Amino acid sequence: MRFEFLSSTPPSPTEGSGTWVAIDGLCRGLERLGQTATLRPITSRSGFHTLDRWRYNRALLRQPPDADVVIGVDLDGYRWARRRPNHVRYAVMLKGIIADELRNERGLVRGLLTLQARWERINVHRAQRVIVPSRYSAGVAHEVYEIPRDKVAVVPEPIDLAEWRRRFASAPRRVGGAPTVLSVARMYPRKRLEDLLHATVRLRSRIPDVRVRIVGAGPESGRLRALATSLGLTDVVTFLGEISRSALAVEYVTADCFCLPTVQEGFGLVFAEAMAAGLPIVACRAAAVPEVVVDGRTGLLVSPREPDELAKAMERLLTNAALRAELSEAGRRRVEELDLDRVAARLVDELPAAQRTGP
């Protein structure tokens, strides 16, 4: 079969974040299964993402997809789907449900996401199948877009374990040094990185030489840097910004634990990456996180928006090498089921049935 993915997400792991990484992984997983898979990338960007997404979808009307199976990512494909030929199978893959994400935003960003959520709602109702990465997302999609439950299929996000293991193997290791916590995220309000900063103040009083390293950028970057300064954390917290995958691999293998206190997550691919690196995780019992991070087995889950609990969980991991080793080994086993081939095969199994075009 010939697959074509439609996505106006910037085609790079830094700008496109987990969405692009997952699409790229699925394309390669499908190729390994003997399928043909391509991505229709965004080619013109104004710097105003909502306008770019609208332009991308308008361009699809002039140059329609040419494949047996077309998969629109999030809202992309909503205009073309109205004119979809009967012989083309069409599925929508929701990486992050926009109507859910906007609940944690404010002002102009919330208004623009509200518009994008309307397009996404149109898209899922024009699709033959809606694919989500978690049971949490399935429930939210049903709630906010009123999609029939039997139209929704759960397919987790894929991770290229072979590629990450190569990167981890070649990354230089740290010998000794300060206890280190790593966090990786696009800096949106829903990621709750301010909770990590407040927890770090408490953690430093118990482990004076602790270090926290934060990878990523985004709308909250300036505010978070200012908060770290006001909390007196400039000697503890390092903001690394956007870095390459090779540099990220170094961060993963030189940290002692991973912490991301996000409260809205459709899946959380960075948790899978951290587990692949053997990092025990501290996160929150929120959204899809408990489906990825198994509490007490691959990480420690705490209540959302509770810096005190975050600090205690990180302290527990950083001061207990045996617990870190136990969670690390379980995490490495856990991500085996998320490898590219396995996830791509699940995607194929969940596709809508082909429609007959002849008598």
ABEGO torsion letter per residue (X at the ends): XBBBBBBABBBBAAAAEAAAAAAAAAAAAAAAAGBBBBBBBBABBAGBAAAAAAAAAAAAAABBBBBABBBBBEABGAAAAAABBAABBBBBBBABBAAAAAAABBEAAAAAAAAAAAAAAAAAAABABBBBABAAAAAAAAAAAGBBAAABBBBBBBBBAAAAAAAAAABBBBBEEBBBBBBBBBBBAAAGAAAAAAAAAAAAAABAABBBBBBEBEAAAAAAAAAAAAAGAAAABBBAEBBBAAAAAAAAAABABBBBABABBAAGAAAAAAAAAGBBBBBBBBEAAAAABBBGAABBBBBBGBAAAAAAAAAAAAABAAAAAAAAAAAAAAAAAABAAAAAAAAAAABBBBBBABX
